[in-house]
Amino acid sequence: MTSPRPVLACLSAYDDALVRELAGTAEPEIRIASGGGDRDELRDLVSDADIVIADAARRYLLDRTAISAMTRCRFIQQPAAGYDSIDVEQAAAQGIPVANTPGRNAPAVADWVIMATLNLLRDGVAAHNAMRAGTPYAAELRTELGELTVGLVGMGAVARAVTARLSGFGSRVHYTTRRGVDVPGAHAVPLDRLLAESDVISLHLPLTAATRHLFGAAEFARMKPGAILVNSARGGLIDTAALVAGLRAGRPAAAALDVFESEPLDPRSPLRGLDNVYLSPHIGANSQQSRVRVRQAVAENLRRVLAGQAPRDVVNGVIQNVCG
C-alpha cells in the first residue's frame, strides 16, 4: 500500500502521539509496530516506508532481508547508541543513511557501571539476601575502589563518563583505544597489560565482526587473579560459555552483566546459578534524563529529514537520499 504522504514506520515502543510529537508535523502516515517481533509484520511495516525508527529493544531486527525489502526508505533512525541490530552495510548499499544517538545515555550507563562494580566489591547482593532471610552473613574485609586499578576496554562516551566518576574515588584508570585519544586521568595501555594489571575490567566497545567474542578463555586466563569483569556494552563481546567456565574456575573472580548474547537471558542459562555473578536486565541506560536526550536526538533527525536536510550522527557514511 502506498501513500501520497511520507510513511514513518516505528518499530520501537513509541505510541502514535509520541511519534507525531517527535516528527513535529502531522504530515507523515504513522505505522506503529505491535511489539511482537513478527517477521511478516516487519516486512509490511517497512517495505514502502520512507523513514524507519528502529527497535532499540531488538525485537525487530533490520537485517539484510528486511532492508532489501525496503523500496522507498530514505532514512533509518536507531533510538539508541548501539546499532548492531541493523545491517548498516546493506543500508549503505541501498543509499539509506542510518543514524544512532551516541552519548545520550552515557551518564546513566556510567552510573550503572559504578553501582555494579561497588556491588561486586562489597558483596552487596549476598549481604542483602542474608539480611532478608535472617541468615548469618560472614562479612569479609573488602578493598576500596580507590585502591584499585580499573581497566576500560574502549574509550567512547560511556568510558569517558566512567573515568570522570572514578576520579572521585581515586582509582587508577587504564584504557585501550583504537583512536589514539588522550584522556586526562587515565593511561592508554595495550590490552595485554590492561588484562594483567587491572582489578576491575569494564567493557565499552560496539559489537562488530571484529569485537564479537573479544573476551574468551584466553583473555580470562590473562586476567589478574581476583579481578572482576563488568559488561554494560554488548553481550556478544563475551564468549558466554568461556565466561561460565572462567567464573567457575575463579578467573574472573566475579562478573556484573547488564547485557547478554541472547536477550532476554534464557531461564536455563548457567549464569543464573552462579553466586559470583550480578545479573541486570539491560537497564543500564534507563534514566529519565537519558530518555529525554535520546528522544530529542531522534526528533531533531526526523525533522531534518522531513525537511530535506541531512541527518546527524550517521554511522554508515551515507549523507544523501533524504529528499522526498
Residue pairs with C-beta under 8 A, 6 or more apart in sequence:
1 48
2 48
3 29
5 27
5 28
5 29
6 27
6 28
6 29
6 50
6 51
6 306
6 324
7 28
7 29
7 31
7 48
7 49
7 50
7 51
7 72
8 19
8 23
8 28
8 29
8 30
8 31
8 49
8 50
8 51
8 52
8 53
8 302
9 31
9 33
9 45
9 46
9 49
9 51
9 52
9 53
10 19
10 30
10 31
10 32
10 33
10 52
10 53
11 33
11 42
11 45
11 46
11 52
11 53
11 54
11 55
11 59
11 60
11 62
12 33
12 53
12 54
12 55
12 56
12 57
12 79
13 35
13 57
14 22
14 32
14 53
15 32
16 30
16 32
18 295
19 30
19 32
19 53
20 26
20 28
20 30
21 299
22 295
22 298
22 299
22 302
23 30
23 299
23 302
23 303
23 306
24 299
24 302
24 303
24 306
25 303
25 306
27 306
28 50
28 51
28 306
31 45
31 49
33 41
33 42
33 45
33 55
33 59
33 60
34 41
35 59
36 59
37 59
37 60
39 66
42 60
42 66
43 66
43 69
45 52
46 52
46 62
46 66
46 69
46 70
46 73
47 69
47 70
47 71
48 71
48 72
49 70
49 72
49 73
50 72
50 73
50 74
50 75
50 324
51 73
51 74
51 75
51 76
51 77
51 302
51 305
51 306
52 62
52 70
52 73
52 75
52 76
52 77
53 77
53 79
53 298
53 302
54 60
54 62
54 76
54 77
54 78
54 79
54 83
54 85
54 86
55 61
55 62
55 85
56 78
56 79
56 80
58 85
58 263
60 66
61 85
61 86
62 76
62 85
62 86
62 87
62 91
63 87
63 90
64 87
64 90
66 87
67 73
67 86
67 87
67 90
67 91
67 94
67 96
68 90
68 94
70 94
70 96
73 94
73 96
74 96
74 97
74 305
74 321
74 322
74 323
74 324
75 96
75 97
75 99
75 301
75 305
75 311
75 321
75 322
76 86
76 91
76 96
76 97
76 98
76 99
77 98
77 99
77 298
77 301
77 302
77 311
78 85
78 86
78 98
78 99
78 100
78 101
79 101
79 294
79 295
79 297
79 298
80 100
80 101
80 105
80 285
80 294
81 100
81 101
81 102
81 103
81 104
81 105
81 106
81 157
81 158
81 285
82 100
82 206
82 207
82 233
82 234
83 98
83 100
83 206
83 315
84 206
84 207
84 208
84 234
84 236
86 98
88 98
88 315
88 316
89 316
91 97
91 98
91 316
91 318
92 98
92 316
92 317
92 318
95 318
95 320
95 321
96 318
96 321
97 310
97 311
97 314
97 316
97 318
97 319
97 320
97 321
97 322
98 314
98 315
98 316
98 318
99 301
99 311
99 312
99 313
99 314
99 315
100 313
100 315
101 293
101 294
101 297
101 298
101 313
102 156
102 157
102 313
103 156
103 157
104 290
104 293
104 294
104 296
104 297
105 158
105 284
105 285
105 287
105 290
105 293
105 294
106 156
106 157
106 158
106 160
106 161
107 161
107 287
107 289
107 290
108 284
108 285
108 286
108 287
108 289
108 290
109 158
109 161
109 232
109 284
109 285
110 158
110 161
110 162
110 164
110 165
111 165
111 287
112 232
112 258
112 280
112 283
112 284
112 285
113 158
113 162
113 202
113 230
113 232
113 284
114 162
114 165
114 166
116 230
116 232
116 256
116 258
116 278
116 280
117 145
117 150
117 200
117 202
117 228
117 230
117 256
118 124
118 145
119 125
119 256
119 278
120 228
120 230
120 254
120 255
120 256
120 278
121 142
121 143
121 145
121 148
121 200
121 228
122 142
123 140
123 142
125 278
126 137
126 275
127 137
127 139
130 136
130 137
131 137
143 199
144 169
145 166
145 169
145 171
145 200
146 169
146 170
146 171
147 170
147 171
148 171
148 172
148 199
148 200
149 171
149 172
149 173
149 174
149 197
149 198
149 199
149 200
150 162
150 166
150 171
150 172
150 173
150 174
150 198
150 199
150 200
150 201
150 202
151 173
151 174
151 175
151 176
151 189
151 194
151 195
151 197
151 198
151 200
151 201
151 202
152 159
152 162
152 163
152 173
152 174
152 175
152 176
152 186
152 202
152 204
153 175
153 176
153 191
153 194
153 201
153 202
153 203
153 204
153 205
153 214
154 175
154 176
154 177
154 203
154 204
154 205
154 233
155 163
155 175
155 176
155 177
155 179
155 181
155 183
155 186
155 188
155 204
156 204
156 205
158 204
158 232
158 233
159 175
159 202
159 204
160 183
162 202
162 204
163 173
163 175
163 183
163 185
163 186
164 185
166 173
166 185
167 185
172 187
173 183
173 185
173 186
173 187
174 186
174 187
174 188
174 189
174 193
174 194
174 197
174 198
175 183
175 186
175 187
175 188
175 189
175 194
176 188
176 189
176 190
176 191
176 194
177 188
180 188
181 188
182 188
189 197
192 222
194 201
195 201
195 219
195 222
195 223
195 224
196 222
196 223
196 224
197 224
198 223
198 224
198 227
199 224
199 226
199 227
199 228
200 227
200 228
200 230
201 223
201 227
201 228
201 229
201 230
201 252
202 229
202 230
202 231
202 232
203 215
203 229
203 230
203 231
203 232
203 233
203 234
203 237
203 238
204 232
204 233
205 211
205 214
205 233
205 234
205 237
206 233
206 234
207 233
207 234
207 236
207 237
211 234
211 236
211 237
212 236
212 237
213 236
213 237
213 238
213 239
214 237
214 238
215 229
215 237
215 238
215 239
215 242
215 243
216 238
216 239
216 242
217 239
217 242
217 245
217 246
220 242
220 243
220 246
220 251
220 252
221 246
221 251
223 229
223 251
223 252
225 250
225 251
225 253
226 253
227 251
227 252
227 253
228 252
228 253
228 254
228 255
228 256
229 238
229 243
229 252
229 254
229 255
229 256
230 255
230 256
230 257
231 237
231 238
231 255
231 256
231 257
231 258
231 259
232 258
232 259
232 284
233 259
234 259
235 257
235 259
235 260
235 261
235 262
235 263
236 261
238 261
240 260
240 261
240 269
240 271
243 252
243 255
243 271
244 270
244 271
244 274
246 252
247 254
247 255
247 274
247 276
247 277
248 274
253 276
254 276
254 277
254 278
255 276
255 277
255 278
256 277
256 278
256 280
257 271
257 277
257 278
257 279
257 280
258 280
258 281
258 282
258 283
258 284
259 282
259 284
260 269
260 271
260 282
263 282
264 281
265 271
265 272
265 279
265 281
271 277
271 279
272 279
297 312
297 313
300 312
301 311
301 312
301 313
304 310
304 311
304 312
304 322
305 311
305 322
306 324
308 322
308 323
308 324
309 322
310 319
310 320
310 322
311 322
